[in-house]
Structures are given as structure tokens and as C-alpha cells.
Amino acid sequence: MRIDILSLFPDMFTGPMNDSIMGKAIEHDKLTVHVTDFRDYTTDKHHKVDDYPFGGGAGMLLQPQPIFDAMADVQERAAADGVDRGRVILMDPAGQRFNQSMAEEFAGEDHLTFLCGHYEGYDERIRSLITDEVSLGDFVLTGGELPAMVMIDATVRLLPGVLGNAESAPGDSFSSGLLEYPQYTRPADFRGMKVPDVLTSGNHQKIDEWRQKEALRRTYLRRPDLIDHSKLTDLQKRLLADVRIEEE
């Protein structure tokens, strides 16, 4: 996968894009990341990228020219590397809420470009370059760099061969539509807090059933809005009924 990032603050990506899982993905040629400072594409001597909005109002808007020219250059370089335009993602509080399903969609692409805004907002014409407008949540940040990092991390870890254990990602919270079940490691008895007996029983069928039930329990108690009854198996429906009785 190729990821391009357009930002006024490229140094913000130096650490996160080269450490941990993403660093390994780059090292193993699963990922290339290119960060472009679109201030470099301004045409005036002061390298100005923003201006006051027509009609008045508070704040400054990003001008179209630097971003249009930067995007054209990014796409030309990608094409020279044999990569298509792909999806162009605008960080915007008014965009669609980012979630695990979207991360899975993004992970299926060969090329993603993230446009990180700043200041009050964008000149509306910039949206003509965009395929996706995405928000990290119902809050406003200073710029789009942090949301882009979060979305990239959530996406890259889903690429084949990036995680050490191929079963890790499918078992994550939200991947199955449910929160992840509780997990334990050694020691089996820590200061009187014991690992559930079923997990040390060696009975894999019982362990799987326990995990499904506890995932349902955690989701029912913390995020009941995530439970789509139409997608539950007969076993899960029975387990959920048991959970409801136990939690009454």
C-alpha cells in the first residue's frame, strides 16, 4: 500500500509513521508513506496558504491553489510508481464517522491520500479533489494530522502480513461487530484474582463458547447499540438471552 499525506506540519508524522507496527510494515515493504508539505506549492513569496473568507466571518480558510498543485504532483509521482489515484480522504469534522468497517475498506485499497486541514476550514472548491470526507468523532482538533495518524494506524494493521498473528485483527473489538472478550495471561492466580477455570480446561469448544458469551456480555453492558440481532447465530442469541438473565 502507498499512503500520501498532505500537511502543513510534516514533522508530526516522523515518529508515528516509523515506529511499532507501521515501522515494521514499512520495513517489510508492505507500506510506503510519503508526506508532502503543501506550503511548498504556494506561489507568493510569503508562502501563504490561507486567507479570509468572502462575505466575512471568523478565522481563515485554506486556499485552493497550493492544495490543488500539491495534489497534482502527488498523483503524478504515484502514477510514476505504477499506483492509481486511489481514495483521497479529507479530514473534516462534518465528514462520515470513522469506524472499523471503514478501516477495513481502506485496507483493501492500493493507494490512500490523506489531506490534513488547518485553520478554520477549507475553500469549498478543494472538496472537488476528494473521494471521502471523514471525521474521527464529534469534536474539533487544531488540525487533521492526529486524526490522519489514527486512521492510518487502524488501516495499516489490517494489511495482510503486517500483524505477527493473522488472527489478531479479526478478533479485535468492532471487527466482529462486538467488543472483544476479556483475556488473561500468567499467573493464573494473581493476588486472589483468578483466571476463569474454563480457560485452563483445555476444552476448546467450551473456551470458544465462553469467549462468545463474554464478548456479548461486554457489548450488552457497555455498547448495546452495537448488537445487530439479525447477524447473531442461534448460539449467540441463546448466550445473549442467558447474559440478560444473569445481568438483571
Residue, then its C-alpha position, 0 to 999 in steps of 0.5 A: m500500500r502507498i499512503d500520501i499525506l498532505s500537511l502543513f506540519p510534516d514533522m508530526f508524522t516522523g515518529p508515528m509513521n516509523d515506529s511499532i507496527m507501521g515501522k515494521a510494515i514499512e520495513h517489510d515493504k508492505l507500506t510506503v508513506h510519503v508526506t508532502d508539505f503543501r506550503d511548498y506549492t504556494t506561489d507568493k513569496h510569503h508562502k501563504v496558504d490561507d486567507y479570509p473568507f468572502g462575505g466575512g466571518a471568523g478565522m481563515l480558510l485554506q486556499p485552493q491553489p497550493i492544495f490543488d498543485a500539491m495534489a497534482d504532483v502527488q498523483e503524478r509521482a504515484a502514477a510514476d510508481g505504477v499506483d492509481r489515484g486511489r481514495v483521497i480522504l479529507m479530514d473534516p469534522a462534518g465528514q462520515r464517522f470513522n469506524q472499523s468497517m471503514a478501516e477495513e475498506f481502506a485496507g483493501e485499497d492500493h493507494l490512500t491520500f490523506l489531506c490534513g486541514h488547518y485553520e478554520g476550514y477549507d475553500e469549498r472548491i478543494r472538496s472537488l479533489i476528494t473521494d471521502e470526507v471523514s471525521l474521527g468523532d464529534f469534536v474539533l482538533t487544531g488540525g487533521e494530522l492526529p486524526a490522519m495518524v489514527m486512521i492510518d494506524a487502524t488501516v495499516r494493521l489490517l494489511p495482510g502480513v503486517l500483524g505477527n498473528a493473522e488472527s489478531a485483527p479479526g478478533d479485535s473489538f468492532s471487527s466482529g461487530l462486538l467488543e472483544y472478550p476479556q483475556y488473561t495471561r500468567p499467573a493464573d492466580f494473581r493476588g486472589m484474582k483468578v483466571p476463569d477455570v474454563l480457560t485452563s480446561g483445555n476444552h476448546q469448544k467450551i473456551d470458544e463458547w465462553r469467549q462468545k458469551e463474554a464478548l456479548r456480555r461486554t457489548y450488552l453492558r457497555r455498547p448495546d447499540l452495537i448488537d445487530h440481532s439479525k447477524l447473531t447465530d442461534l448460539q449467540k442469541r441463546l448466550l445473549a438471552d442467558v447474559r440478560i438473565e444473569e445481568e438483571 
